Amino acid sequence: MHGIGHYKETYLFVRLSSDGKVEWETTEWKKPNELHSVKISAERVAAITQSLESVDPKIIEAKMGPFEIYTDTSVELQISVTTANWNRQFLVINPWPGKMTRKPLPKDLKIIICEISRLRSQVAHEEAEAMCAQ
């Protein structure tokens, strides 16, 4: 996350390993980031993998966005996806829709971002992004 006045915050939003280990960080003002870890079921890992395998990797570019053009802050998601069918690393800028949305997310990109958001929501007991609530 970048903001006015050179504000920059970097943290691990969520990472899922094939063995079901999920890691994420939480942040608190003027304190070091705190790393958390849990295991999820093999069935949940398989469901996420199946969803990611449904995505056409050809639509994923090295840098995508910004999709929301609010200028005071921006969010960059650095995403790395490795499945049996594809292995990609890419950057998505301002994916969350807002009042100044420039263009909608492509369907396949939304699948990836929403899997990430729902996984973080599940393990960190936070609300998923509104566009991913369903």
Secondary structure by P-SEA (a helix, b strand, c coil): ccccccbbbbccccccccccccccccccccccbbbbbbcccaaaaaaaaaaaaaccccccccccccccccccbbbbbbbbbbccccccccccccccccccccccccaaaaaaaaaaaaaaaaaacccccccccc
